[in-house]
Amino acid sequence: MPHSFIRVAALIAAAAAVPTMANAQSAQLNQKTPTRAELQSTAGSNFSTADSNKDGFLSSAEIDAAAVRAQQQAQQTLAARMSQEFTKLDTDKNGQLSLAEFRAAGPTVRPTPNVGATTVQRLDSNKDGKISLDEYRKPMLATFDRFDTNKNGTLEAAEQAAAQQKR
């Protein structure tokens, strides 16, 4: 394939992706894998929308315009969502958020039932009903050693990234 075709294909893919950026969160929530036919249909629809002069090609100006429209749509969607969230938080409907309203919307810390007994059961390797410093450290160090693939005693960036992926 000529390089110009690859560049055009990349631009089309970018232009097709731009209008869908506003819906990225909802797509992630749905976790639906599109079929090839759906992808083909969406790409065709996005291309047709971006091809403002309907000549069957996308110019850089048309791609820029599509990107601006997508950005404006994303901004409108974000503004609407922020307004909805504010309305939910403003429980007394006075158009202002008090500290109490803000705190009420925040996360809460819930106690874990039987955390002590569960932890002792899991970590007490000699079954004496207590956890020693060695028993406490052992699982943490084992996890560290598993991810320290080059065995240099330091979790480097690549090793940390691999650890995050396995979580």
ABEGO torsion letter per residue (X at the ends): XBAAAAAAAAAAAAAAAAAAAAAAAAAAAAGBBBBAAAAAAAAAAAAAAABAAGAGBBBAAAAAAAAAAAAAAAAAAAAAAAAAAAAAABAAGAGBBBAAAAAAABBBBBBBBGAAAAAAAAABAAGAGBBBAAAAAAAAAAAAAAABAAGAGBBBAAAAAAAAAAX
